[in-house]
Amino acid sequence: MITNHQLGQRVETSDEWIRSRTGISTRRVSSPDQRLSDLAAEAGRSALEMAGWSANSLDLVLLATSTPDDLFGSAPAVQAALGASNAVAFDLTSACSGFLFSLVTAAQYLRTGAMRRALVIGADQLSRFVDWDDRRSCVLFGDGAGAVALEASDDDGLLGFLLRSDGARGGVLNLPALDSDAPLADDARHRRGGYRPIEMNGQEVYKFAVREVPAVLQCLLERCAVSPETIDWLLLHQANQRILDAVADRFAIPRAKVLSNLAHYGNTSAATIPLVLDEAVRDGKIQPGHLLASSGFGAGLSWGAALLRWQGPA
């Protein structure tokens, strides 16, 4: 765990400055011997234990991540670590929208009858790509993983969803490839692999989130004929407490109904929604039958919303 005070010893910042602008107090940073697949597998085991399932009963392991251990994909390594020998496994990359996009994707496999059980994991190790000397961005991010177990059902609880992308605005939040090359043979050269640290225009990302998240949620609520006052919990990507509050205010949802653990973990990208969902279920806040309005948003730019009637254990 890295506190705001500790970051203040490295860059010019303070606990008060960080908390007042983001709502973050601490964040988790993986140790040098922890891999992304280790975090993801641990989250997967926890979800399977809660569901009471054996790993070999899974048909699908879907890993939402933008920071795999292997650029070819880390889901197969997670599948092997879990012992999910009957499951197909693959990564889905959509940054901070990744978990929501993956949840919707998995639901389509289950609804067609092609698969019966799926494990959806959101996991990211952004600490590997943060510029720890950039005080504007290093205070925001942390590492983490969370997971949910899904089973095909006549009433799966996914009442509706909307997913959006706008690559024309993607330049405000990037983890770009290195722009360099090297000699190959004779006069030929090749591009070098690797990535630069995260680059972000914080003001533009904030404006994007407070504009697009309420809009997509409003559209989905109208499409599903659901009124905001019937929502039991607002389940949003944990990027900035001011964004969470702004969305809640837009729909006149009491702050007590806004799920948030941002203060303790920071922005863990694809892991934020499953992390806060897992904690709320284990704490007994979320009960079967509760209506959740969820939204993920981030790099791409990508964003989306889903309405969920919670069916799981409590």
ABEGO torsion letter per residue (X at the ends): XBBAAAAAAABBBBAAAAAAAAGBABBBBBBAABBAAAAAAAAAAAAAAAAGBBAAABABBBBBBABBABAAEAAAAAAAAAGBAABBBBBBBAEAAAAAAAAAAAAAAAAAGABABBBBBBBBBAAAABBAABAAAAAABBBEBBBBBBBBBABAGBAEBBBBBBAAAAAABBBBBBBBBBBABEABBBBBBEBBBBBBBAAAAAAAAAAAAAAAAAAAAAAAGBBAAABABBBBBBABAAAAAAAAAAAGBBAAABBBAAAAAEBAEAAAAAAAAAAAAAAGABBBGBBBBBBBBEBOBBBBBBBBBBABBX
